[in-house]
Amino acid sequence: MNDKPERLGPELVEAFVGSAHGDLEAVRELLAAEPVLANAAWDWGGGDWETALGAAAHMGRRDIAELLLDRGARLDIFAAAMLGEVEIVRALLAAFPGMQDARGPHGIPLVEHARKGGEQARQVLEFVKGGADRVEAGGHA
């Protein structure tokens, strides 16, 4: 007995993740038609896996990221950085200092995700740029 749901079509997943780089209306429409897309991931090649939230995060698309999170997408450190969630980023880096050098989709570093968040992510950017030493010392940004 196999009760697993059917796999999402690769064309649909690729279109969804691609749309999350900047097309809010397409993301909204695709989610309405297929809600489980919120956590779908696409492999651009060589293990470069990206979710729609990952796409929105490295493009600085707060509107798309917030929609995805409202629909159940799983938050990661890269999206948290772009969204300006300094306490989340601080806690993750305190627990896992090696994540300071982690790279998100397309090899984009954490600091770039924070930069894409603009003014709302300024504290995260400052923390990530200078936070590694403070994290290791147990201090705060």
N, C-alpha and C positions, 0 to 999 in steps of 0.2 A: 504494500500500500504506500503510495507516494502522495502526501498531502502538501507538498511544496507548491507554492504559487508559480506560475509561469515566469520565466526570465523576461526582463524588459528587453525590447528589441535594441540592438546596438545603435541603429540609426536614431532612435528616439533619445537614447542616453546621450549620444554625441551632440544632437541638436539642443538638448536641454542644457548640458554643461556649456556648450558654445554660447547659447543665449544668455547665460548667467554672467558673461563677461560684459554685458551692457544693455540688454534688452528686457527691461522690467515687465512690459506687457506680455512678451512671449513667455517669460518665466511664469507669470501669473496664469496664463492660459494653459500651459503645459501641466502645471501643478494641479489645476482644476480638473483636467482630464485624467491625470495619473498621479495622485498624491504621493505614492511611494518614490517618485523621482527625487524627493527632497534629500535623500541620502545616496542616490545613485552616483557611481564614479565611472569616469572614462579614462582609459589608458591611451595617452597620446603617443606612446611608444617608449620602449626601454624602461618600463615601469614608472613612467611619469603619470601617476594616477592623480586625477583631479575631480573633486566634487563641484557642484554648482556653488556651494558656499566658498570653496577654495578659489573659484574663479572670481566671484564677487569680491572676495577679500583682497586679492592681489591687484584688482582693478579699482579699488577704493569705492565700490558701489554699496554704500551703507543701505540704501533702499532695498536692494535685492537681498543683501545679507539678512536684514531684519525680517523680510518676508519669509525667507527660507527658515530662519530660526523659529518664527511664529508657526511654521508648518512642520516643525519637528526635526529640522536638520541638526546634526551633531556639531556642537561648537568645538573648535580646536584653537590652539594658541595663535595661529596666524590670523584667523578671523577676529579673535579677541583683541589682538594688537591693532588691527585696522579699525575696530569699533571703539577703541579707546578704553577698553576694560583693564585699566592698570592693575587693579587688585588681583584679577585672574592671572594676568601675565606674571606679576610679581610672585604669586603663590606657586605657579608652575615652575618658574625658574629657580625659586628657592628649593623646591622639591627635586627638580631635575636640572641642575645647572648646565648640563651638556646641551640642553635645548636652545641655549643662547645662539649656538651656531647651526641650529636645524634649518633646513631649507624646505620650503613648501612646494607647491606645484611649479613646474618649469624651473626648479632650482632657485626660486626667488627667496632670498633670506628674510628672516623675521623683521629686521630693521626696515626693509622696503615695504613690508605690509603695514608697519606702523606709520611710515612716511605717507602712504596712500590714504591713511585715515584723516589727514589734514589736521586742522586745529583741534578737533575733538579727540585726536589721538596724540596730541603733543606730549602729554605726560608719559605715555607709553614709549614714544620715540626717545625722549630724554632718558628714560629708565633703561631701555634696551641699548642705546648707544653707550651709556656709561655704567650700566647696571651690573655687568658681569663681575667686576671687582667688588661691588657692594654686596652682591648675592653671596659670593664666596666668603666674604667677611661677616655675613649675617646681618648686614645693615639694610637700610631702606633708601630708595631713591628719593 
